[in-house]
Amino acid sequence: GNSVTSTPLLSLHHARIDRDGSLLCENIDLEIDGPRVVVAGPGADAVLEAICMTANVSKGHVRISGYDVSTRSHVGRVGIAPSDLPLPQRMSVEQYLILYYRTLGFSKREANHATMTSLSDLGLTHLASRQSNSLTLSERKAVTIAAAMLPNAPCLVAHSPLRGIEKPESHGILSVLGQVANRRQVLVSTSRWDAEGVDAELMAGATHIAFLSRHATLWSGPTSHLFSEGKQAALLVSGTDDAFVRALAQQGFDPTGKLPRIVVRIDDPNGTSRLLSIANEYDVAIIQMIPLWQPPRAPSSSEPEVGPNDQEPPSHD
């Protein structure tokens, strides 16, 4: 709904997520909403694993469209497309989808209807009679997304749908996700921050993006704001000297996130060397520096650049 009190698509509060007793992420806070949301980074991977139930929320909360993931209240209410779902052998795609909807508690008639609707809405009717074991990886991922088109669900969650997919194949999946987004909210993850190739296209189609480390939300907001904020980089820093972060703030690097992992803005050509000299001064080592993905600029040169006083940068959808 569009009411002011509407539930955000994804909300995390002090979330800690474990898989088989090993820590995937901890103490993450995030509230993000929008038609097409991409969460990126290792923390994003962890959150999607929790939603897909291959990992557990051991502290705090994770809510998807308001449903609490730790109590599994989201199952059957939001669509979930895991990263790699093994499909049962010797079964047609249509049979598999009907079976999948039946196991979620839909009646035979509802399951048949949901299957037909999902395949036609996503432009996948040509796969209906294909045997599951004859599908390519990208076709299998498309079928997994089709299975997640639950009737009446407010959203669809897809865990790393482009993992392992090369460029030509990725267009099929991106177009399926585009069809989904015409019908409901979409939350998609990628484990990379510096998206190149297929991941970059995934992010370019997002209305909102969040970058998550294992310990914090590094940045989140509308994709259009990434235009106006200039080049940004995720740093992994030795030590936990807050004086270093304060110095970065004074020098206009706009640090966000929590040590040891922060995001800084590097606007001028000498930004990197200025950053390193500040680090040197505070006896801090920069262990890793990853440029965050940036939306491609609009090709038309006639378009005015967005100045610092413009309220809202143009949306390049």
C-alpha positions, 0 to 999 in steps of 0.5 A, a space after each residue: 500500500 501507499 500509506 505512510 505506515 506501510 510495511 518496508 519490504 525488508 527490515 533488519 534490527 540488530 540481526 545476527 545470522 548463523 549457518 551450522 553454528 558459524 557466524 554469517 553476519 551480526 548486528 545489522 540494521 536496515 530498513 529498505 522499501 521500494 519496487 525493485 530492491 537489490 541488496 549487495 555484499 556478504 551481509 546480503 547473502 546472509 540475509 537472503 539465506 535466512 529468508 530461504 531458510 538455509 541459515 538461522 536468525 539467532 539474534 534480533 529480527 529479520 522481517 520481509 514484508 512485515 513477516 518475521 523470518 525467525 518464526 518462519 511466518 513468511 513461508 507461503 506468504 512471500 515468494 522465495 526463489 533460492 539460489 540453486 534449487 535442485 528440481 526433481 528428475 523425470 518431471 515436467 516443469 508444469 508438473 513440478 510447479 503444480 507439485 510445489 504449489 500443492 506442498 505450500 497448501 494450495 488446492 489442486 485447482 489453485 495450484 493449476 491456476 497459479 502454475 499457468 498464470 506464473 508461466 504466462 506472466 513471466 513469458 515462460 510458457 515454452 518451458 511448461 512441457 520441458 523435462 526438469 533434467 533437460 533445463 539449462 542453469 538459467 532455465 532452471 533459475 527461471 523456473 525457480 523464480 516462477 515457483 516463487 510467484 505465489 498468488 496474492 504474495 506482496 513480494 518475491 525474493 530471489 537469492 543471487 539469481 545471476 550467480 554462475 550465469 554468463 552474459 548472454 544467458 543473464 538477459 533471460 533472467 533479468 527479463 523474467 525479474 522485470 516481469 515479476 517487478 511489474 506485478 509485485 515488489 522484488 528483493 534480489 541479492 548479489 554477493 558483490 559490491 563492485 558489480 561488473 557485467 551481469 551484476 551491474 545490469 541487475 543493479 541498474 534496474 534497481 530502484 533502491 540498493 543496500 550494501 551490507 558487510 558482515 557487520 553493518 549496512 554500509 550504504 542504502 538508499 535510492 539508486 538515483 542517489 548513487 549518482 549524486 554522491 560521486 565515487 564511493 569505496 568500501 574500506 576494510 581497515 585495521 584497528 578501531 580508531 574512531 579518531 581516524 573516522 572523525 578525521 575522514 569526516 572533517 576532510 569531507 570523505 563522508 564516512 558511513 558504516 562501522 569499523 572495521 568496514 566503512 564506506 567513504 566518498 572519493 570525489 577528487 582525483 587526489 582523494 585516494 592519496 589524501 585518504 592514505 596519508 590520513 590513514 598513515 597519520 593515524 597508524 591505520 592500515 587500509 587492508 582492502 578498498 573496493 569501489 562500490 557500483 555506480 550507475 552509468 551516467 546518461 549518455 546524452 551530454 545535453 543533460 545538465 549534471 546534477 548539482 549539489 543543490 538539486 533536490 532529486 537527481 534524475 531517475 534513469 530507469 
